[in-house]
Amino acid sequence: MAEAEQKPNLSLLLRCKVIVVGDAGVGKSAIVQMFHSKGTHYPKQYAMTTGCDFVMKELKVPDANATVELHIYDCSGQTVFKELTAEYWRNSNYIMLVYDQTNTESFRNLGTWLDLIRKKCPEKILPGVLVANKTDLEERSRVHLAEATEFARANNLDFFPVSAYRNTNVEDPFSAIAKKYPASYEEKLEILKDF
């Protein structure tokens, strides 16, 4: 009889929309492709993203008894496409800001990206992660770790240095988003219960 009374162990499937933004050439597509392919597909030739590329990947979150289906929108960093890609930002759950560690301008432009996102999505402050790409090029690094850490802290972002080329820590920012998403989902449910 005790077995009949036990509740089934149900796992939630949660969908989380992640927008990946940053200047052109910082390696957004390489990071997304390496994550999606489990490190087996590094783009050998640079092909500019026009508009947005979309990939989806599921990550299990055992502590939350959930699977998070990440819907990843890899947005073009070209100025000419900013208005077009901004249309994809609606109803996003997380942002991933990416800069090139060897390019100080790409780091300086992060504030502009955040401002643009806040203008296009004024209904909520999106949680997110800051990703420093090209850490394999240490000798050419132009952005100090302390600067990036401070920017992340000031903007309530988690910080992840990665190398898409070497497939170093590429999964970390995505895993962090997946681990945090069930808690934000639960918070939204609590808010809805009050209505």
C-alpha positions in Angstrom: 0.0 0.0 0.0 2.9 2.4 0.8 4.1 2.0 -2.8 0.8 3.1 -4.2 0.9 6.2 -2.1 4.3 7.3 -3.3 4.3 10.2 -5.8 6.1 9.6 -9.1 9.5 11.2 -9.4 8.7 13.7 -12.1 11.4 15.8 -13.8 10.6 19.2 -15.1 11.4 20.3 -18.6 12.1 24.0 -18.6 12.7 26.2 -21.7 15.2 29.0 -21.2 15.8 31.6 -24.0 19.4 32.8 -24.0 20.6 35.7 -26.2 24.3 35.8 -27.0 25.5 39.3 -27.9 28.7 41.2 -28.3 30.8 42.8 -31.1 31.5 41.1 -34.4 34.5 38.8 -34.4 34.6 38.1 -30.6 33.8 34.4 -31.1 30.1 34.2 -30.1 29.4 31.7 -32.9 32.5 29.6 -32.1 31.5 29.4 -28.4 27.9 28.4 -29.3 29.0 25.9 -31.9 31.6 24.3 -29.6 29.1 24.0 -26.8 26.4 22.6 -29.0 28.7 20.0 -30.6 30.4 19.1 -27.3 33.7 20.4 -28.5 33.8 18.6 -31.8 32.9 21.4 -34.2 35.2 24.5 -34.2 34.4 26.8 -37.1 37.6 26.8 -39.2 36.7 29.8 -41.3 35.0 33.0 -40.0 31.6 33.5 -41.5 29.8 36.6 -40.3 26.4 35.9 -38.6 23.7 37.8 -40.3 20.7 38.2 -38.1 20.5 35.4 -35.5 21.5 31.7 -35.6 19.5 29.4 -33.3 20.6 26.2 -31.5 19.0 24.2 -28.8 20.5 21.9 -26.2 19.2 20.2 -23.1 21.1 20.2 -19.8 20.1 18.1 -16.9 20.1 19.9 -13.5 20.0 17.0 -10.9 19.8 19.3 -7.9 16.6 20.8 -9.2 15.2 17.5 -10.7 14.9 19.4 -14.0 16.1 19.4 -17.5 16.7 22.9 -18.9 16.3 23.2 -22.7 18.5 26.1 -23.6 17.2 28.0 -26.7 20.3 29.9 -27.7 20.1 32.9 -30.1 23.5 33.7 -31.4 23.0 37.3 -32.5 25.1 39.2 -35.1 27.4 41.8 -33.7 27.5 43.9 -36.9 26.1 47.4 -36.4 24.0 47.0 -39.5 22.1 44.1 -38.0 21.5 45.5 -34.5 17.9 46.6 -35.0 17.1 43.3 -36.7 18.6 41.1 -34.0 17.0 43.2 -31.3 13.7 41.7 -32.4 14.9 38.3 -31.3 15.6 39.6 -27.7 12.0 39.7 -26.7 10.9 37.3 -24.0 14.5 36.3 -23.2 15.4 34.7 -19.9 19.2 35.2 -19.9 21.9 37.2 -21.7 25.4 36.1 -22.5 27.7 39.1 -23.2 30.8 38.1 -25.0 34.0 40.0 -25.6 37.4 39.2 -27.1 40.1 39.4 -24.4 42.6 40.6 -27.1 40.3 43.5 -28.2 39.7 46.4 -25.7 37.1 48.0 -27.9 34.9 44.8 -27.7 35.2 45.1 -23.9 34.3 48.8 -23.9 31.3 48.2 -26.0 29.7 45.8 -23.5 28.0 48.7 -21.7 26.4 49.8 -25.0 25.1 46.2 -25.6 23.6 46.2 -22.1 22.0 49.6 -22.6 20.5 48.4 -25.9 19.1 45.2 -24.3 17.6 47.2 -21.5 15.9 49.6 -24.0 14.5 46.7 -26.0 13.5 44.6 -23.0 12.4 47.3 -20.4 10.0 45.0 -18.6 12.7 43.2 -16.7 16.4 43.2 -15.9 17.8 40.1 -17.5 20.2 38.0 -15.5 23.3 36.9 -17.3 26.9 36.0 -17.8 29.9 37.8 -19.0 32.2 35.7 -21.2 35.8 36.5 -22.0 36.8 34.6 -25.1 40.2 33.8 -26.6 42.0 33.2 -23.3 44.3 30.9 -25.2 45.9 34.1 -26.6 47.3 35.2 -23.2 50.3 37.0 -24.7 47.9 39.3 -26.7 45.5 39.9 -23.8 44.5 43.6 -23.5 41.7 43.4 -20.9 42.8 42.7 -17.4 40.9 40.0 -15.4 40.3 42.6 -12.6 38.5 44.9 -15.1 36.3 42.2 -16.4 35.5 40.9 -12.9 34.6 44.4 -11.8 32.3 45.0 -14.8 30.6 41.7 -14.2 30.1 42.5 -10.5 28.8 46.0 -11.2 26.3 44.6 -13.7 25.3 41.5 -11.6 26.7 39.1 -14.1 28.7 35.9 -13.5 32.1 35.9 -15.2 33.6 33.1 -17.3 36.9 33.2 -19.1 36.9 30.7 -22.0 38.7 29.6 -25.1 36.4 28.4 -27.9 39.5 27.5 -30.0 40.9 25.2 -27.2 37.4 24.2 -25.9 38.4 25.4 -22.5 35.6 26.2 -20.1 33.1 26.6 -22.9 30.4 24.7 -21.2 30.7 26.6 -17.9 28.6 29.7 -18.7 25.8 27.6 -20.2 25.9 25.2 -17.2 25.7 28.1 -14.8 22.6 29.5 -16.6 21.0 26.0 -16.6 21.6 25.6 -12.9 20.2 29.0 -12.0 17.2 28.9 -14.2 15.0 26.4 -12.2 15.2 28.8 -9.2 14.1 31.8 -11.2 11.3 29.6 -12.7 10.2 28.7 -9.1 10.2 32.4 -8.2 7.9 33.2 -11.1 5.5 30.5 -10.0 5.4 31.9 -6.5 4.6 35.3 -7.9 1.8 33.8 -10.0 0.3 32.0 -7.0 -0.3 35.4 -5.3 -2.7 36.4 -8.2 
